Amino acid sequence: MPTRADRRKDRSSSRREFLKASSTAAAGAALATSLDIAPRAYAEGTDTIKIALVGAGGRGTGAVVNVLSNAAHRNVKLVAIADAFPEKVEGARALLAKKFGDKVDVPDDRKFDGLDCHLKVLDSGADLVLLCSPPGFRPLHFEAAVKAGKHIFMEKPVAVDAPGYRRVKAANEEAKKKNLAVAVGHHLRHTASYCEAMKLIHEGALGDLKLLRAYFNTNGIWVRPRKPDMTEMQYQVNNWYHFVWLSGDHIVEQHVHDIDVCNWMAQGHPTEANGMGSRNVRKAPGIGEIFDNHFVEFTYPNGVKMYSQCRQIPGCWGAFSQHADGTKGHADLQGGNGEAVLQVAGQEPKRWPKQKDGHQTEIDDLFAALLAKQPYNEADWAADSTMTAILGRMATYSGQTVSWDNAVKSEYSYMPERLAWDAVPKSKPGPDGVYPCAIPGVTKPW
Ligand SMILES: NC(=O)c1ccc[n+]([C@@H]2O[C@H](COP(=O)([O-])OP(=O)(O)OC[C@H]3O[C@@H](n4cnc5c(N)ncnc54)[C@H](O)[C@@H]3O)[C@@H](O)[C@H]2O)c1
């Protein structure tokens, strides 16, 4: 894949060549693909690149802001918004229209809600879709967007279980055949300090890597209380962070950022994991089922370990950082602001100060690649990082040592049999209102 510097160099000569993959191709119809077949050129400043949003919450709205503010092409319009809940669609439309005026062109007939809204939005004429719903839906949404021939930005993580991981990998093979651009919201991969430090690590500045460490320790996360008229499905989808089928647990939803950086350092994924975790402070009945702490020891193929901590407990030590220790030195990277230091023994440390927000850069990089007609696909390594986090959860939930090879073959799907507001999710509260959670030593890895 070309480097960011390559893409920037090509950008000025290529701005007018953003190529549309296909507009509203029906499933099964011959699809116009993006980079070499049936190209449609966008003249700079005049032709409009149309985008649609699926999942109009905090990150989805933020991703639209990043796209409408991108550094490569000014003439971008938001043409459709989809969310499970109509009030979220309306809220995002109002907020974005206030900020961007006529760049937000979402009439009532291009607002979609319900659990099938991701399908309806694909007929809205968008060139690029932003998939920002809870991660449990990502494999379904990604598959549908690829089938419809759309360029895609999707948030991390890209799945919550092994069947979802395999579905994303398979759909991505189709995306590659169709030359669709696929970006994934691992913004640290687009933060300059991380890119430069990683280049030095891969060139051997730290010698052989001996130990990697990853931390996402915070106070906790929001809770969205049940409303009296909600079905169980509405409650869980709205309060999605607290259910494994929707978030994957915080080791997958949040800590995947750190795990991905360690995989990037190691240039691969682990082959094995063992760990421990529990639900200590999320005691109030009826909130959900996820743990509030996980510690995992991952092993890479060359024997290097990654020690991984994530915790959502108030009043404890906090950290969002990743660290590499090698035979010649160490590197310490801070996820919150991109500060970094790389220390080789006997040399002055190389320091990077606070960085520009990677969320904007990741979108700028995507648009630069699209305009330059360069292949762009982040889904394979992102899916492997998601699967690494799932492997970690299998280890902490079960208390067993779990191998990558067995984990990826797992057939256990957390997804409900049927997706509808009156359908019953697999996870149900007991008579006391408490959702059962995993019990190490009793729960099977899958
Ligand atoms: N890269 C980052 O730094 C970063 C930061 C925050 C969140 N995220 C990711 O972004 C995603 C969304 O997180 P968020 O913080 O915006 O959550 P959020 O709850 O604010 O937004 C999610 C939205 O998706 C909607 N939704 C639920 N089910 C849906 C469905 N089936 N179809 C369409 N919409 C549906 C919800 O109603 C909600 O409006 C998650 O995957 C999260 O991990 C990434």
The ligand as an SDF file (V2000), in Angstrom:
LIG
                    3D

 44 48  0  0  0  0  0  0  0  0999 V2000
  -12.3160    5.5400   16.4480 N   0  0  0  0  0  0  0  0  0  0  0  0
  -12.6780    6.0760   17.5860 C   0  0  0  0  0  0  0  0  0  0  0  0
  -11.8920    6.7660   18.2280 O   0  0  0  0  0  0  0  0  0  0  0  0
  -14.0710    5.8690   18.1050 C   0  0  0  0  0  0  0  0  0  0  0  0
  -14.5970    6.6960   19.0960 C   0  0  0  0  0  0  0  0  0  0  0  0
  -15.8960    6.4680   19.5220 C   0  0  0  0  0  0  0  0  0  0  0  0
  -16.6420    5.4330   18.9850 C   0  0  0  0  0  0  0  0  0  0  0  0
  -16.0790    4.6310   18.0340 N   0  0  0  0  0  0  0  0  0  0  0  0
  -16.8640    3.5220   17.4390 C   0  0  0  0  0  0  0  0  0  0  0  0
  -17.9520    4.0540   16.7020 O   0  0  0  0  0  0  0  0  0  0  0  0
  -19.0820    3.1910   16.7990 C   0  0  0  0  0  0  0  0  0  0  0  0
  -20.2650    3.9910   17.3350 C   0  0  0  0  0  0  0  0  0  0  0  0
  -19.9420    4.4850   18.6210 O   0  0  0  0  0  0  0  0  0  0  0  0
  -20.6160    5.8350   19.1750 P   0  0  0  0  0  0  0  0  0  0  0  0
  -19.7700    6.2830   20.2940 O   0  0  0  0  0  0  0  0  0  0  0  0
  -20.9150    6.7610   18.0630 O   0  0  0  0  0  0  0  0  0  0  0  0
  -21.9790    5.2610   19.7710 O   0  0  0  0  0  0  0  0  0  0  0  0
  -23.3920    6.0000   19.8060 P   0  0  0  0  0  0  0  0  0  0  0  0
  -24.2960    5.2010   20.6840 O   0  0  0  0  0  0  0  0  0  0  0  0
  -23.2010    7.4390   20.1060 O   0  0  0  0  0  0  0  0  0  0  0  0
  -23.8850    5.8740   18.3010 O   0  0  0  0  0  0  0  0  0  0  0  0
  -24.2680    4.6600   17.7090 C   0  0  0  0  0  0  0  0  0  0  0  0
  -25.5160    4.9240   16.9020 C   0  0  0  0  0  0  0  0  0  0  0  0
  -25.8380    3.7650   16.1400 O   0  0  0  0  0  0  0  0  0  0  0  0
  -27.2650    3.6160   16.1900 C   0  0  0  0  0  0  0  0  0  0  0  0
  -27.6320    2.2420   15.8650 N   0  0  0  0  0  0  0  0  0  0  0  0
  -27.8040    1.1910   16.6970 C   0  0  0  0  0  0  0  0  0  0  0  0
  -28.1210    0.0970   15.9830 N   0  0  0  0  0  0  0  0  0  0  0  0
  -28.1330    0.4630   14.6830 C   0  0  0  0  0  0  0  0  0  0  0  0
  -28.4040   -0.2200   13.4820 C   0  0  0  0  0  0  0  0  0  0  0  0
  -28.6970   -1.5310   13.4680 N   0  0  0  0  0  0  0  0  0  0  0  0
  -28.3700    0.4690   12.3320 N   0  0  0  0  0  0  0  0  0  0  0  0
  -28.0780    1.7820   12.3310 C   0  0  0  0  0  0  0  0  0  0  0  0
  -27.8120    2.4920   13.4490 N   0  0  0  0  0  0  0  0  0  0  0  0
  -27.8400    1.8280   14.6040 C   0  0  0  0  0  0  0  0  0  0  0  0
  -27.6310    4.0460   17.5900 C   0  0  0  0  0  0  0  0  0  0  0  0
  -28.9840    4.3490   17.7040 O   0  0  0  0  0  0  0  0  0  0  0  0
  -26.7140    5.2400   17.7880 C   0  0  0  0  0  0  0  0  0  0  0  0
  -27.3280    6.4380   17.3540 O   0  0  0  0  0  0  0  0  0  0  0  0
  -18.6330    2.0350   17.6770 C   0  0  0  0  0  0  0  0  0  0  0  0
  -18.1620    0.9800   16.8820 O   0  0  0  0  0  0  0  0  0  0  0  0
  -17.4730    2.5910   18.4730 C   0  0  0  0  0  0  0  0  0  0  0  0
  -16.5480    1.6120   18.8600 O   0  0  0  0  0  0  0  0  0  0  0  0
  -14.8300    4.8440   17.5700 C   0  0  0  0  0  0  0  0  0  0  0  0
  1  2  1  0
  2  3  2  0
  2  4  1  0
  4  5  1  0
  4 44  2  0
  5  6  2  0
  6  7  1  0
  7  8  2  0
  8  9  1  0
  8 44  1  0
  9 10  1  0
  9 42  1  0
 10 11  1  0
 11 12  1  0
 11 40  1  0
 12 13  1  0
 13 14  1  0
 14 15  2  0
 14 16  1  0
 14 17  1  0
 17 18  1  0
 18 19  2  0
 18 20  1  0
 18 21  1  0
 21 22  1  0
 22 23  1  0
 23 24  1  0
 23 38  1  0
 24 25  1  0
 25 26  1  0
 25 36  1  0
 26 27  1  0
 26 35  1  0
 27 28  2  0
 28 29  1  0
 29 30  1  0
 29 35  2  0
 30 31  1  0
 30 32  2  0
 32 33  1  0
 33 34  2  0
 34 35  1  0
 36 37  1  0
 36 38  1  0
 38 39  1  0
 40 41  1  0
 40 42  1  0
 42 43  1  0
M  CHG  2   8   1  16  -1
M  END
$$$$
